[in-house]
């Protein structure tokens, strides 16, 4: 019996991004337990790759597999069928840039709805399990009970982002995927988010994929990068080796950013330290 080590395997994949451009991906695999960040200035290409890996989009051609199962090509996909087998979907926690919280109910009710969606209404103790998971996960994220009783529009940006992470994490997924988690957060919120990621990733064998505008978040929480530049070029590389090879370019990018205080890292890069 062959043991499946890779979570994702992409070979000769071509896909279309939301900007209408078609891109060719390099062949790559992501193995169980790896921590990978999609970074770079081409946000539409990053987003397209993230949505392919999360089973929300199909490739135009080539072969993309998740846990050995082939994701259908765009021309062959069924309009109402999940692109990812249910056995894999139940292992996944996905937090999108649009947070996925239901707008007309409380955050807690959104969590309970997720449980019903993933596990079905027939499960005994479903609501009790959802409530218990909500309490445990929200405590880990630093959210209080009264915040869970609010609707998403009543939360501050950081609270809403943490609630979205709760939604992805509360089923204790072995595959965690976050789309632009630091979006709209200022320095204090960034520090809280980074600490939460430390807490949920430390010591775990969880496979982690993050699409982010934030190079420092990628440096802090991913060992491997998929870098998408403005020209549509894609490089898959170990994060430390990429930083060493492109330190001057990164200094220029970081100095142009107004988001987060990256002065310490800029200083390290200018001295030649990763």
WOKA-V883424 format. One record per backbone hydrogen bond with DSSP energy under -0.5 kcal/mol. CO is the residue of the C=O (numbers start at 1). NH is the residue of the N-H. If there is no record, write none. Layout:
co:CO nh:NH
co:CO nh:NH
//
This chain:
co:2 nh:4
co:3 nh:5
co:5 nh:32
co:7 nh:67
co:8 nh:30
co:9 nh:65
co:10 nh:28
co:11 nh:63
co:13 nh:25
co:14 nh:60
co:14 nh:61
co:15 nh:23
co:17 nh:20
co:21 nh:17
co:23 nh:15
co:23 nh:25
co:28 nh:10
co:30 nh:7
co:30 nh:8
co:31 nh:34
co:34 nh:36
co:34 nh:208
co:35 nh:223
co:35 nh:224
co:36 nh:210
co:37 nh:39
co:37 nh:226
co:38 nh:212
co:39 nh:228
co:41 nh:43
co:42 nh:46
co:43 nh:47
co:44 nh:48
co:45 nh:49
co:46 nh:50
co:47 nh:51
co:48 nh:52
co:49 nh:53
co:50 nh:54
co:51 nh:56
co:51 nh:57
co:52 nh:55
co:55 nh:83
co:59 nh:74
co:61 nh:14
co:63 nh:11
co:64 nh:71
co:65 nh:9
co:66 nh:69
co:69 nh:66
co:70 nh:72
co:73 nh:76
co:73 nh:77
co:74 nh:77
co:78 nh:81
co:85 nh:88
co:85 nh:89
co:86 nh:90
co:88 nh:91
co:88 nh:92
co:89 nh:92
co:91 nh:174
co:91 nh:175
co:93 nh:177
co:94 nh:96
co:95 nh:179
co:97 nh:99
co:102 nh:105
co:102 nh:152
co:105 nh:152
co:106 nh:110
co:107 nh:111
co:108 nh:112
co:109 nh:113
co:110 nh:114
co:111 nh:115
co:112 nh:116
co:113 nh:117
co:114 nh:118
co:115 nh:119
co:116 nh:120
co:120 nh:123
co:123 nh:126
co:125 nh:129
co:126 nh:130
co:127 nh:131
co:128 nh:132
co:129 nh:133
co:130 nh:134
co:131 nh:135
co:132 nh:136
co:133 nh:137
co:134 nh:138
co:135 nh:139
co:136 nh:140
co:137 nh:141
co:138 nh:142
co:138 nh:143
co:139 nh:142
co:144 nh:147
co:144 nh:148
co:145 nh:149
co:147 nh:150
co:148 nh:108
co:150 nh:107
co:151 nh:154
co:152 nh:155
co:156 nh:160
co:157 nh:161
co:158 nh:162
co:159 nh:163
co:160 nh:164
co:161 nh:165
co:162 nh:166
co:163 nh:167
co:164 nh:168
co:165 nh:169
co:166 nh:170
co:169 nh:172
co:174 nh:207
co:175 nh:93
co:176 nh:209
co:177 nh:95
co:178 nh:180
co:178 nh:211
co:180 nh:183
co:182 nh:185
co:186 nh:190
co:187 nh:191
co:188 nh:192
co:189 nh:193
co:190 nh:194
co:191 nh:195
co:192 nh:196
co:193 nh:197
co:194 nh:198
co:195 nh:199
co:196 nh:200
co:197 nh:201
co:198 nh:202
co:201 nh:204
co:207 nh:176
co:208 nh:36
co:209 nh:178
co:210 nh:38
co:210 nh:212
co:211 nh:180
co:213 nh:215
co:214 nh:218
co:215 nh:219
co:216 nh:220
co:217 nh:221
co:218 nh:222
co:223 nh:239
co:224 nh:37
co:225 nh:227
co:225 nh:237
co:226 nh:39
co:226 nh:228
co:227 nh:229
co:227 nh:235
co:228 nh:42
co:229 nh:232
co:233 nh:229
co:235 nh:227
co:235 nh:237
co:237 nh:225
co:238 nh:242
co:239 nh:243
co:240 nh:244
co:241 nh:245
co:242 nh:246
co:244 nh:247
co:246 nh:250
co:247 nh:251
co:248 nh:252
co:249 nh:253
co:250 nh:254
co:251 nh:255
co:252 nh:256
co:253 nh:256
co:253 nh:257
co:254 nh:257
co:260 nh:262
co:262 nh:266
co:263 nh:267
co:264 nh:268
co:265 nh:269
co:266 nh:270
co:267 nh:271
co:268 nh:273
co:269 nh:272
//
